[in-house]
């Protein structure tokens, strides 16, 4: 996992800087700055509203005696999407927005579920406790 984190920490900021320079040359520095601020505030609003909806769905599933697996995966996607939208940059904003929108979040939820299943099969993810 660490071998992927270091390149991401180098490549993503470089791509974002390139995006700032490119967009800034097209529309100017102040509109670019205001656009970055707007996406941050929009991201916070979207993340909050989507999180409230998922929280209510999870509570309803809990109260009916079901495990809220889908809601937990949605919550992970929403949290990640909110963080990406709060991070300055257009590339991270696009991915964050996709994670927050319910229609496209389904794709990421399936990828996350597949990643978890592979981790369990390989023994990289373990659960401790009693399950009934």
N, C-alpha and C positions, 0 to 999 in steps of 0.2 A: 504494500500500500504506500509506503514511504517513497518508493521510486516513482510514483505518480504525483505525489504532492509537490515535490520540489519543482519539477517542470511546470506544473500548473501555476505555482506561485511566481514563476518567472514569465511564462507565456501570457497568462491572462492580463496582468497589468500592462505588458507591452502592447497587446492588442487594444486594450482600453485607451492607452495614450495615443495610439494611431487613430482610433476612432474620434477622440477629442480633437486632435489636430485636423482630421479630415472634415468633420462636421463643422468645426470652428472656421475652417477656410471657406465653407459653403455659406453658412448663415451668420458668422461672426462670433466673437468671443462671448459677449453678454447673452445673446439668445441661447448659446450652447450651455452656458452656466445656468441660466434659468430653466432650461430643459432638464438638466441633471437634477436640479432642486425639485422640479415638478414630479419627475419620476420617483424620487425618494419619498415625497409626501403621498403620491398616488399609491406607491407600494405599501406604505404603512397603513393606509386606509383599506386597501384591498385585502391585505393580510389579516387585519383585524376583523373585517366583515366575514371573510371566508372561515377564519378560525372560530368565530362565534357559531356559524352554521354547523361546522364539523363537531364542535363541542356539544351542541344540542343533539345531533345525530348519535354521538357516542353515549350521551346520557340516556337517550331513549332506548338504545340497544342494551345498555347495562340494566335499565329498569325492567326490560322484558327477559332478562336472564341470558342474553347473548353476549359473546365476546366481540367488542367493536374493532375487529381487525382492519376493515376497510377505513374506518375513521382514524385509526392510529396511523396507517400509511398516508392518508390524506393530510393528517396533522404534520407528519414529517415533511411532506412536499410543501405544505403551506409555510412552515417555519423556514425551510431552505429558500423558497421563493421570496419570502419577505426579506430575508437577509441579503439575497442577491439584489433585490430592488433598492435596498438601503445602501448598498455598495455603489459608489460612483462609477458610472460607465454604461455604455450602450449595449455592449455584448452581454454583460451580466444582467442588465435590465430585461433584455429580450428573453433570456432563459428564466429569470425570476417571474416574469409575466406569464410565461407558459406553465410554470409550476402552480401559479395561483388560479388560473382559469380552469373551472371544473372540466370542461371538455378535453383540453390537452393534458390536464393533470392525470387523467385515466392512463395515458401512455406511460408517464413517469411512475405511476403507482405500480403498473405491471412490471416495469423494469426493476423497481425496488423489491418487489415480491420475488422476482426471479433471482435477484442477487442474494436475498436472504435465504431462499431455498438452497442455492448452490453452496452458500456458507455453511448451512446446517449439514448438507450431504458430505461436504469435505471435512467437517469437524471444526471449522473455524469459528462457528457460532454455536454456543452451548447455552442451554437453559438449566437453571437450578431451581429447585422447588418442587412442590407437589402439584400435579395436574390431575384433575378428575374428569 
